[in-house]
Amino acid sequence: MQTSVNYITTWFYKESKEEASFYPQLGQKGNSSLVHSIYMQIQVPFFVTFKYYNPEAKFIFFTNLTKEDLPDYLTRLFCKLDVEVITLPYTCKPPKDWYPAWQNQFYLYDILKYMDTRMQENDTLLISDADCLCHTSLDTLFEAVRKNGSALYEFITDRKYSINGITLPQMEEVYRACYGKEVKGSMTYYGGEFVALRKDVISKINIAFPELWAFNLEYGKQHPFKLNEEAHLLSLLAEHLQIRNTTANRYVKRMWTTPHFNNVQPGDENYPVWHLPYEKKRGLYYLYKLIEKDGGEITDETDFWKKAGRYTGIPHISLHKRVKDRLTTLWMKLK
């Protein structure tokens, strides 16, 4: 009897000058050398921490780059951790000038198409953003996905908030126009940074995606709002396929640590996964340097997490971190 596989994956799509969109957290367009270097560096703490706590999982890094394009430190790490590199073209790309930011995000659906051809019946897949750290084993997450089909991260329920150019009531309008039926209850926004699916649910998403995507492309030509990014589509597909849940909320939290907005509370350090979008060129960079110094591994678990909390501001941001972050970002601008 074949053993079921738990896949843990992340990805990076390098944008060309012609297709480059804006990355607000980095203050640069997607074709910049800074964006490229930062996204390469954050793969290190991602894969090291996820592998440390999930050694039996199968790890994949998806990218439009070839293995030869990867920096040497990443090639060495992937060899050490047995991370498979899959070079995958971007076929679900939106039209030029679709939306100013994050135009690489629909790459998620190319990953789902690929994994549908590879996975067996009871296999599970986690697609996570690379600006995450894994703090504990995810065995219970995969068990829940194997049992229930999916684990989604419900992030926004505020019906007045504009989520990358569209509100939840407007998303409901798109849903009604596409499917000719009402949303059961109220629409919620599922973050695309942490999506866990069973193989059969991936197949259902892949069947449903083309219809919604084609509809959305036409809808956007005639209306002042549309589904601008991958999580907008995921939220509508979750409603359409009746796979809505908040299971992933027990495992991950999007933790904002900016000087202007901080949603981190005492106890958040106990989440199995920390999602740290503001820390890409700060705390995660410091962890990349630490892991490189320690030979690509966690040498002392207790010490590592003590430093990880200090570097990323989880659960508290120290004055030392504020000063160091400021100096680091200034240095990166001068590079």
Protein Blocks (a to p, Z undefined) as FASTA:
>chain_A
ZZdddddddddddddfkloccdfknopafkbmklmmmmmmmmmmmmmmmmmmmmmbccdd
ddfbdfklpcfklmmmmmmnopacdddddfkbccehkbfghklmmmmmmmmmmmmmmpcf
klccddddfkbccfbdcklmmmmmmmnopacddfbfcfkbcgehiafklmmmmmmmmnop
acehjaddddfkbccddfklmmmmmmmmmmmmmmmmmmmmmpcbdcfbfklmmmmmmmmn
opacfklmmmbccddfbfkbccbdehjlmpfbacdfklmmmmmmmmmmmmmmnoopafbl
klmmmmmmmmnopabdcfklmmmmmmmmmmmmmZZ
